[in-house]
Amino acid sequence: MSLERIAVSIVIPTYNEKESLQALHSALTDVLIKTDSTYEIIFVDDGSNDDSVVVLEELSRMDAHLRVISLRRNFGKSAALAAGFDTARGEIIVTMDSDLQDDPREIPDMIKMLENYDLVSGWKQKRRDPISKVWPSRLYNSVTSIVTGIKIHDFNCGFKAYRREVVEQLELHGELHRFIPVLAARQGFSIGEKAVIHHRRRFGTSKFGAERFLNGFLDLLTVMFMSSHQRSPLHVFGRMGVAFLGIGVLINIYMACIWIIEHSLRVRPLLLFGVVLIILGIQFVTMGLLGEMIAGLQRERPYRVRKRIPPEDVKDN
């Protein structure tokens, strides 16, 4: 297959959503045909076990614009997005969920907003979800906005439009898809937001459990560390290590002076504290060096592909 650039790529991670796929494909096609732009629709099946791949294979036989990436197991949404980004040929990439809650009719307006922004994030202003999801999500978004300083309402909305250069700079792993606007902003890209229509779920149930709240907090810490101005691990851990070492050495010099003057020295809490600080300092510097070594290694793709439809001459690890 030719790998020339096209205008728009729609990247859709999917996991056990077979009932929604045909309706979503039909709605997307109706919208994209009217744009008079070259386009492709990429479904990334994230290890579904409900025959989603069978449905997608059938759709791909009827539509040459449709491409399917089937992952070997469930790697998570971040990995599925990474697989889609690596495959997409569009100068503009749009991501959305496969559960029919995102409305494809919003896509032309989101693309138009890219004239002024590098990334446009959807905002489910009137969210059609159970209260058990709505209020925790609002709390999460408020905390993330305060901590990161990025003033948008809905960080985790899967409905987004990107300039190509944005996705080329993103490194997604773990569950960092929740913080794509933060990662992009830290790279210097401009972020816009658009209130989008949000429909009630028609089929199945949400695939995210309560553990997402703890994971979200831990990932927020990860993002803040990764996106800090001190990009080098040695600079971050090394500075703390040198500070601990310096204080510990000063304390032990003080204790050595006491020993020289008094010709005796009992074990004192201050002496133990100084020794502990020196040990911690050495450990932090070592952590920084190890971090530098790890950061220097090329990161592997966070996913494994079972097959691509249609097949491509792409080497997958």
C-alpha positions in Angstrom: 0.0 0.0 0.0 1.2 3.5 -0.8 2.3 5.5 2.2 1.8 9.0 0.8 0.4 11.6 3.1 -3.3 12.2 3.2 -5.4 15.0 4.7 -7.1 13.4 7.7 -6.6 10.2 9.8 -9.3 9.1 12.3 -7.7 6.9 15.0 -10.1 4.8 17.0 -9.0 2.5 19.8 -11.6 -0.2 20.4 -12.0 -3.0 23.0 -15.1 -5.2 23.0 -17.4 -2.8 21.2 -18.6 -5.0 18.3 -22.2 -3.7 18.5 -21.1 -0.1 17.9 -18.5 -0.5 15.1 -20.8 -0.7 12.0 -22.9 2.3 13.1 -19.8 4.3 14.0 -18.2 3.5 10.6 -21.3 4.6 8.8 -21.6 7.9 10.7 -17.9 8.7 10.2 -18.1 8.0 6.4 -21.1 10.2 6.0 -19.2 13.1 7.6 -15.8 12.6 6.0 -17.2 12.2 2.4 -18.7 15.7 2.7 -15.3 17.2 3.6 -13.9 16.6 0.1 -10.6 15.7 1.8 -8.5 12.5 1.5 -9.0 10.5 4.6 -8.5 7.1 6.3 -10.2 5.5 9.3 -7.9 3.4 11.5 -9.4 1.1 14.1 -7.0 -0.3 16.6 -8.4 -3.4 18.2 -6.8 -3.6 21.7 -7.1 -7.4 22.2 -10.9 -7.7 22.0 -12.5 -11.1 22.7 -16.0 -10.3 21.4 -15.4 -10.7 17.6 -14.8 -7.0 17.1 -12.0 -8.0 14.7 -14.4 -10.0 12.7 -16.7 -7.1 12.3 -13.8 -4.8 11.4 -12.5 -7.2 8.8 -15.9 -7.3 7.1 -16.1 -3.5 7.1 -12.5 -3.3 5.6 -13.6 -5.4 2.7 -16.3 -2.9 1.8 -14.3 0.3 2.4 -10.8 0.9 1.1 -10.5 3.9 3.5 -10.7 1.6 6.5 -7.5 0.1 8.1 -7.4 -2.2 11.0 -4.6 -2.9 13.5 -5.2 -5.9 15.7 -3.0 -6.1 18.8 -1.9 -9.4 20.3 -3.5 -8.7 23.7 -5.1 -5.9 25.6 -2.2 -3.4 26.1 -4.4 -0.4 27.2 -5.6 2.8 25.5 -2.2 4.6 25.5 -0.6 1.7 23.6 -3.5 1.5 21.2 -3.3 5.2 20.5 0.5 4.9 20.0 -0.1 2.1 17.4 -2.6 4.3 15.6 -0.3 7.3 15.6 2.6 5.2 14.3 0.3 4.1 11.4 -1.6 7.2 10.6 -0.7 9.1 7.3 -2.8 12.2 7.9 -1.5 15.7 8.2 -4.3 16.0 10.8 -5.1 13.2 13.2 -8.4 12.9 15.0 -9.0 10.5 17.9 -12.3 9.3 19.3 -13.8 6.5 21.2 -15.6 3.6 19.6 -18.7 3.5 21.9 -20.8 5.9 19.9 -20.7 8.5 22.6 -18.6 10.9 20.5 -20.4 12.5 17.6 -18.5 12.5 14.3 -20.4 15.7 13.2 -18.0 17.6 15.5 -15.0 16.7 13.4 -15.1 19.4 10.7 -15.3 22.2 13.4 -12.5 20.6 15.4 -10.3 20.5 12.3 -11.1 24.1 11.5 -9.9 25.1 15.0 -6.5 23.7 14.1 -5.9 26.8 12.1 -5.3 28.5 15.5 -4.1 25.6 17.7 -1.9 22.6 17.5 -4.2 20.4 19.5 -8.0 20.8 20.0 -9.4 18.8 23.0 -13.0 17.9 23.3 -15.0 19.0 26.3 -18.0 16.8 27.3 -19.8 19.9 28.7 -23.1 17.9 29.1 -21.8 14.5 29.9 -24.2 11.6 29.5 -22.6 9.2 32.0 -23.6 7.9 35.4 -22.9 10.3 38.4 -20.3 7.8 39.6 -18.2 8.8 36.7 -19.1 12.4 36.3 -18.2 13.8 39.7 -14.8 11.9 40.1 -14.0 13.1 36.6 -14.7 16.7 37.4 -12.5 16.4 40.5 -9.7 14.8 38.5 -9.9 17.6 35.8 -9.9 20.4 38.4 -6.9 19.0 40.2 -5.0 18.4 37.0 -5.7 21.9 35.8 -4.5 23.4 39.0 -1.4 21.3 39.2 -0.4 21.7 35.6 -1.6 25.3 35.0 -3.4 24.2 31.8 -6.9 25.8 31.7 -9.1 23.2 30.0 -12.1 21.4 31.4 -11.7 17.8 30.2 -8.2 16.4 29.9 -9.3 12.8 29.5 -11.8 13.3 26.7 -10.8 10.9 23.9 -12.2 13.2 21.2 -9.2 15.3 20.0 -7.8 16.7 16.9 -4.0 17.1 16.3 -1.6 18.6 13.9 0.7 15.8 12.8 3.8 17.3 14.4 2.1 16.9 17.8 1.6 13.2 17.7 5.1 12.7 16.3 6.4 14.2 19.6 4.2 12.2 22.0 5.6 9.3 23.9 2.6 7.3 25.2 3.0 4.4 27.6 1.3 3.3 30.8 -1.9 5.3 31.0 -0.6 8.7 29.9 -3.3 9.2 27.3 -5.2 11.0 30.1 -2.5 13.7 30.1 -2.0 14.2 26.3 -2.8 18.0 26.6 -0.2 18.3 29.4 2.5 16.4 27.4 1.8 18.5 24.3 1.8 21.8 26.2 5.1 20.9 27.8 6.5 20.5 24.3 5.4 24.0 23.4 2.3 23.2 21.4 -0.8 25.4 21.8 -3.9 23.8 23.2 -7.5 24.7 22.3 -10.8 23.3 23.6 -14.2 22.7 22.1 -17.5 21.8 23.8 -18.7 18.6 22.0 -21.9 16.7 21.9 -21.8 13.6 24.2 -24.3 10.8 23.7 -25.4 8.2 26.1 -23.8 4.8 25.7 -26.0 2.6 23.6 -24.3 -0.8 24.0 -22.2 -2.5 26.7 -20.6 -0.9 29.7 -17.6 1.2 30.4 -14.3 -0.7 30.3 -12.6 1.4 33.0 -12.9 0.4 36.7 -12.3 2.2 40.0 -8.6 1.6 39.8 -8.4 4.3 37.1 -8.5 7.0 39.9 -5.4 5.7 41.7 -3.7 5.1 38.4 -4.6 8.7 37.3 -3.0 10.1 40.5 0.2 8.1 39.9 0.3 9.1 36.3 -0.1 12.7 37.2 3.1 12.5 39.3 4.8 10.8 36.4 3.8 13.5 34.0 4.9 16.3 36.3 8.3 14.7 36.7 8.7 13.9 32.9 7.6 17.4 31.9 9.5 19.4 34.4 12.1 21.8 33.1 14.8 19.6 34.6 14.6 17.1 31.8 17.7 15.1 32.8 17.2 12.5 35.6 20.7 13.2 36.8 19.9 16.9 37.3 16.7 16.0 39.2 18.1 13.3 41.5 21.7 14.5 41.4 20.8 17.9 42.9 18.9 16.3 45.7 21.7 13.8 46.2 24.4 16.6 46.3 22.3 18.5 48.8 22.0 15.5 51.1 25.7 14.7 50.7 26.7 18.3 51.5 24.5 18.5 54.7 25.7 15.1 55.8 29.4 16.0 55.3 29.0 19.2 57.2 27.3 17.4 60.1 30.1 14.8 60.2 32.8 17.5 60.1 31.2 19.2 63.1 31.1 15.9 64.9 34.7 15.2 64.0 35.7 18.6 65.5 33.9 17.7 68.7 35.8 14.4 68.8 39.2 16.2 68.3 38.4 18.8 71.0 36.9 16.4 73.6 39.0 13.3 72.7 35.9 11.2 72.9 32.7 10.8 71.0 29.6 8.9 71.9 27.0 7.8 69.4 24.7 10.7 69.0 21.5 11.2 67.0 23.1 14.0 65.0 26.0 11.7 64.0 23.6 9.0 62.8 21.6 11.7 61.0 24.7 12.9 59.1 25.6 9.3 58.1 22.1 8.6 56.9 22.2 11.8 54.8 25.5 10.8 53.2 24.1 7.4 52.3 20.9 8.9 50.9 23.0 11.4 48.9 25.0 8.6 47.3 21.9 6.7 46.5 20.2 9.6 44.8 23.2 10.4 42.7 23.3 6.7 41.7 19.6 6.8 40.8 20.2 9.8 38.6 23.1 8.1 36.8 20.9 5.0 36.3 18.1 7.2 35.0 20.5 8.8 32.5 21.5 5.3 31.3 17.9 4.2 30.9 16.8 7.5 29.2 19.6 6.9 26.7 18.2 3.6 25.5 15.7 3.7 22.7 12.1 3.1 24.1 10.4 0.1 22.6 6.9 0.4 21.1 4.4 -0.3 24.0 2.4 -2.7 21.9 2.7 -5.8 19.7 0.7 -6.2 16.5 -1.0 -9.5 15.6 -2.0 -8.4 12.0 -2.8 -5.4 9.9 -5.7 -5.1 7.4 -4.7 -4.5 4.7 -1.2 -5.9 5.2 1.7 -3.5 5.1 5.4 -3.9 4.8 6.0 -2.7 8.3 8.3 -4.5 10.8 6.6 -4.9 14.2 8.4 -5.9 17.3 
